[in-house]
């Protein structure tokens, strides 16, 4: 039986709220890569939820999901390449 672990919720919530990455992850002991991976997986989940909303015809919920995607899809987490020249 697997347990649900909520230790990254605060960091992801702060990130979605507009905090800088270093400020969002300061209170967690998880590696930064794990947090980035979690945010990217959340983005994939929100994309799937958006597709379901479209199929069901719920444009209001689809708009809310778009807002959530917009909040997390920014800055360094979604950079194509972290090697800056």
C-alpha positions as a Markdown table, in Angstrom:
| # | Residue | x | y | z |
|---|---|---|---|---|
| 1 | Unk | 0.0 | 0.0 | 0.0 |
| 2 | Unk | 1.5 | 3.4 | -1.0 |
| 3 | Unk | 1.0 | 6.4 | 1.1 |
| 4 | Unk | 0.3 | 9.9 | -0.3 |
| 5 | Unk | 3.0 | 12.3 | 0.5 |
| 6 | Unk | 2.1 | 16.0 | 0.7 |
| 7 | Unk | 5.5 | 17.5 | 1.6 |
| 8 | Unk | 5.9 | 19.3 | -1.8 |
| 9 | Unk | 2.4 | 21.0 | -1.7 |
| 10 | Unk | 3.7 | 24.1 | 0.0 |
| 11 | Unk | 6.6 | 24.6 | -2.4 |
| 12 | Unk | 4.4 | 24.1 | -5.5 |
| 13 | Unk | 1.7 | 26.4 | -4.0 |
| 14 | Unk | 4.2 | 29.1 | -3.4 |
| 15 | Unk | 5.6 | 28.7 | -7.0 |
| 16 | Unk | 2.1 | 29.0 | -8.4 |
| 17 | Unk | 1.6 | 32.1 | -6.2 |
| 18 | Unk | 4.4 | 33.9 | -7.9 |
| 19 | Unk | 7.3 | 33.3 | -5.5 |
| 20 | Unk | 10.8 | 33.0 | -7.0 |
| 21 | Unk | 12.0 | 29.4 | -7.1 |
| 22 | Unk | 14.6 | 29.8 | -4.3 |
| 23 | Unk | 12.0 | 31.4 | -2.1 |
| 24 | Unk | 9.4 | 28.7 | -2.9 |
| 25 | Unk | 11.6 | 25.8 | -2.0 |
| 26 | Unk | 13.5 | 27.2 | 1.0 |
| 27 | Unk | 11.3 | 25.4 | 3.6 |
| 28 | Unk | 11.5 | 22.0 | 2.0 |
| 29 | Unk | 14.2 | 19.4 | 2.3 |
| 30 | Unk | 13.4 | 17.8 | -1.1 |
| 31 | Unk | 16.0 | 18.2 | -3.9 |
| 32 | Unk | 15.3 | 21.0 | -6.4 |
| 33 | Unk | 15.1 | 18.5 | -9.3 |
| 34 | Unk | 12.3 | 16.6 | -7.5 |
| 35 | Unk | 10.3 | 19.9 | -7.1 |
| 36 | Unk | 10.8 | 20.8 | -10.8 |
| 37 | Unk | 9.7 | 17.2 | -11.8 |
| 38 | Unk | 6.7 | 17.6 | -9.6 |
| 39 | Unk | 5.7 | 20.9 | -11.2 |
| 40 | Unk | 6.2 | 19.5 | -14.7 |
| 41 | Unk | 4.0 | 16.4 | -13.8 |
| 42 | Unk | 1.3 | 18.8 | -12.4 |
| 43 | Unk | 1.4 | 20.6 | -15.7 |
| 44 | Unk | 0.8 | 17.3 | -17.5 |
| 45 | Unk | -2.1 | 16.5 | -15.2 |
| 46 | Unk | -3.7 | 19.9 | -15.7 |
| 47 | Unk | -3.4 | 19.3 | -19.5 |
| 48 | Unk | -5.3 | 16.1 | -19.1 |
| 49 | Unk | -7.9 | 17.8 | -16.9 |
| 50 | Unk | -8.3 | 20.5 | -19.5 |
| 51 | Unk | -9.0 | 17.9 | -22.2 |
| 52 | Unk | -11.7 | 16.3 | -20.0 |
| 53 | Unk | -13.3 | 19.7 | -19.4 |
| 54 | Unk | -13.3 | 20.3 | -23.2 |
| 55 | Unk | -14.9 | 16.9 | -23.8 |
| 56 | Unk | -17.6 | 17.5 | -21.1 |
| 57 | Unk | -18.2 | 21.0 | -22.3 |
| 58 | Unk | -17.3 | 22.8 | -19.1 |
| 59 | Unk | -15.8 | 26.0 | -20.3 |
| 60 | Unk | -15.8 | 27.6 | -16.9 |
| 61 | Unk | -13.7 | 24.8 | -15.4 |
| 62 | Unk | -11.4 | 24.8 | -18.5 |
| 63 | Unk | -10.8 | 28.5 | -17.9 |
| 64 | Unk | -9.8 | 27.9 | -14.3 |
| 65 | Unk | -7.4 | 25.1 | -15.4 |
| 66 | Unk | -5.9 | 27.5 | -17.9 |
| 67 | Unk | -5.3 | 30.0 | -15.1 |
| 68 | Unk | -3.5 | 27.3 | -13.0 |
| 69 | Unk | -1.3 | 26.3 | -16.0 |
| 70 | Unk | -0.4 | 29.9 | -16.5 |
| 71 | Unk | 0.5 | 30.3 | -12.9 |
| 72 | Unk | 3.0 | 27.3 | -12.8 |
| 73 | Unk | 4.3 | 27.5 | -16.4 |
| 74 | Unk | 7.0 | 30.2 | -16.0 |
| 75 | Unk | 10.6 | 31.0 | -15.4 |
| 76 | Unk | 13.4 | 28.4 | -14.8 |
| 77 | Unk | 11.1 | 25.4 | -14.3 |
| 78 | Unk | 10.1 | 25.4 | -17.9 |
| 79 | Unk | 13.4 | 26.5 | -19.5 |
| 80 | Unk | 14.4 | 24.4 | -22.5 |
| 81 | Unk | 18.0 | 24.5 | -21.5 |
| 82 | Unk | 19.5 | 25.4 | -18.1 |
| 83 | Unk | 23.0 | 25.9 | -19.6 |
| 84 | Unk | 22.9 | 29.7 | -20.2 |
| 85 | Unk | 25.6 | 31.2 | -22.3 |
